[in-house]
Amino acid sequence: YIIEDYPEFAESEKYNKEKAAIGFYITGHPLTMYEKDINNFIDMTFGEDPTEMDFAKIKSATFCGVINDLQVKISKKGNKFVVFNLVDFYGSGECVAFGRLYESKMKLFENDTMVVVKGVPEENGDKIKLIVEEMYSIDAFLEIFTKNLILNIHEYDTEISKITEIKELVENSPGNSNLFFTVVNGSDPKTFKSREFKIKATKELISNLKNIVGENNLRLN
């Protein structure tokens, strides 16, 4: 027999194929690559107990997940709407989006797409159901909604060349988000807000800064 070498699937594709084959993720979750970046923006998950929530007081909630089991349907009035499951780290829940949002964000309404959604949560038996009002790719969401980007700089371990690289990156990504530096020098870290730079938290900028300071030394909120 001739065994051919094939390139490995990208991680997110591998996880999605696992989910398609056996109904759940085994070796990892597609959202893991975004978990630290998106954590501060998510205020509800599908793992929460709806019996402990007062939905009358919740006007809007933000979820992040992977689209599964998407169906485009037609209402009795002839209008398109979309029903899908959104899978996050803690569970899954039914989501409904109506025609105008579907038409404007059609490219995002695909199975295995990772999205951030905002909408009105409802009790649906022992689960949460979401009426979706806004939808974004995760990268677009972070770019639009990030107010602050915080970098940890280790005073005695950071080379001047790295500081120069950081300066060049933020100069080339101007925007409206605040830039902070937390200088770590032992037990008394100090945080400073940049007066010179405001940035746009693009996927490219976030990735390049992480390559310089490390995955755990960049935070968004």
C-alpha positions, 0 to 999 in steps of 0.5 A, a space after each residue: 500500500 502507498 500511504 500519502 502524506 497530507 497536510 494536517 487540517 487547520 485546528 478550527 477545521 479539525 475541531 469542526 470535523 470532529 463535531 460533524 462526525 460525533 456531535 461534539 468537540 474532542 481534542 479542543 474547541 474552535 474558540 480557544 484561539 480567541 478565548 482570552 481576547 473575547 472573555 471581557 466582552 461576553 456577559 452570558 453563556 449557554 451553560 447558565 441555568 435559565 431558572 436562576 435568571 430574571 429575563 424581564 430585566 435583561 434587555 440585551 446579552 452578548 454571546 460568542 460561539 460557533 454556528 451549527 445546524 443553520 436553517 433558512 426558513 420562510 415565515 407565513 408572511 413570506 419573509 426569510 428568517 434563520 434558525 441555528 444553534 450557537 455552541 460556546 464553551 459551556 453549552 449551546 442554544 437556539 438562536 433566531 435572526 430575522 430577514 434584515 440582519 440575515 440579508 446584511 450579514 449573509 456571509 456570516 450565516 454559515 455552519 462552523 462560522 465563529 461569531 459574536 452575537 448580541 440580542 435578547 435572551 429568552 427562557 426556552 425550557 431548560 435552555 436559553 434562546 436568543 433573538 439575535 439583533 447584531 452579529 459580527 465576526 470575532 475579529 470585526 467585533 474586537 476591532 469595533 468594540 475594544 476600548 482599551 488594549 493593555 500590554 504588560 512590559 517586564 522592565 528587566 526582561 524587555 529589550 529596547 528593540 522590542 519597545 521599538 517594534 511595539 512603537 512601529 506597530 501602534 504607529 501603523 494602526 491608528 484608531 480610537 482605542 486607548 493603549 496602556 502599558 503595565 510595567 512589571 518590575 516585581 511586586 509593584 506593577 505600574 500602569 501608564 496610559 499612552 498620551 501619544 497613541 490611540 490604536 485600532 485593535 485589528 487582528 494583525 496588530 493583536 497578533 503581532 503584539 502577542 508575538 513580541 510580548 507573549 500571549 499572556 501579556 496582552 489584554 483587551 476590554 
